[in-house]
Amino acid sequence: MRTEVSFLPVSVRGHTDLPEISVTHSNVTITEGDRVTITCNGSGVPVPDVDWNVNGLHSINTHQAIQYPPNVHSIKLSLFNVSRDDNFFMLTCIAENVVGMTNASVTLSVQFPPTIVRFGEPEKWHDTCMMFTVRGHPLPTLRWIYREGELTQSKYVRTEMEVYQDYLEGCLVFKDPTHHNNGNYTLEARNALGMTSKTVYAHFMGAPFSDDYGEYVSPSLTPTIAVTHRPEEDTFGVSIAVGLAGFACVLLLVMFVLINKYGRRSKFGHERPAGRCPDLALAWGCITLLASAEGLSGVWMWIVSLSHGCCECGSRDSLASFLLWHCRHPVKFHQILVASADQ
């Protein structure tokens, strides 16, 4: 017995081996905010030291060590209020004795509802991009809402994104957007644990032919006919003007006849060359101006005065001088007309 008994300790002290390690979970899936306990067992000769490496872990954690004879060392790791920041975190259990070290790893999979980290206004790159960053686990599906309906994607409006762990990062890409693309864009992200959304107003360019750059309204194909009603006073004024112009033309013809009838010879007794005299032409123009300024009564008085002048002068040159005097002295002529009207 003693030999047997003594043999056993000698045998134990003479035998050493590399630690063996085992864990209760290879991967742990847990919902954000819950708790979980993971056990790591290390065995070997001599009994190894066992511990969890939790450097960088965000969740609250505790360790509990238990020794199981003859050569098993167990340690429990408990996590409380598990954080989404620990998603994909790798927990490592290490067993070590004089012979060497062995380790085992457990990956945390923390599930949580989606959040929109970023969704910004349009930025001009090669194409125009509305950048977004969405986080969620499981990875959420994205949906775009524009003008109260789901956005139809095409080669001109499309989604480009990449996946990194529990992040979706990318752009809503616009190729050559115009004012028709202005408006509110809503990003919806949804997974099994929830849904979130965010709306951003995108202004790409102002509408043409609009001062306030409001919403563009396409023109109607039916032409619009605008009818302008002219006031009665304007119509009456136009009629008076046309009448005066016609009267002035008739008056010019009458004056031409009178001049040719009474002014064939000059006061020097020789014939004047054929053609219209420049002085007479200027005098005739005064008739039209007088018709506009004085009205019909003023023109009539001027004709009476002119008739007396023609009778006294008896020649074209005298008549021209008489006409030009009236044009070059309009104030005195006006006084003569007023005096004639008073008489």
Salt bridges, closest charged atoms under 4 A:
ASP17 OD2 - HIS15 NE2 3.85
GLU32 OE2 - ARG84 NE 2.86
ASP51 OD1 - HIS63 ND1 3.49
ASP85 OD1 - ARG135 NH1 3.26
ASP86 OD1 - HIS58 ND1 3.09
GLU123 OE2 - ARG118 NH2 3.44
ASP127 OD2 - ARG158 NH2 3.63
GLU150 OE1 - ARG143 NE 3.42
GLU160 OE2 - ARG158 NE 2.84
ASP166 OD1 - ARG135 NE 3.26
GLU188 OE1 - ARG143 NH1 3.12
GLU215 OE1 - ARG147 NH2 3.56
GLU271 OE2 - ARG265 NH1 3.49
GLU294 OE2 - HIS334 NE2 3.47
ASP317 OD1 - ARG272 NH1 1.95
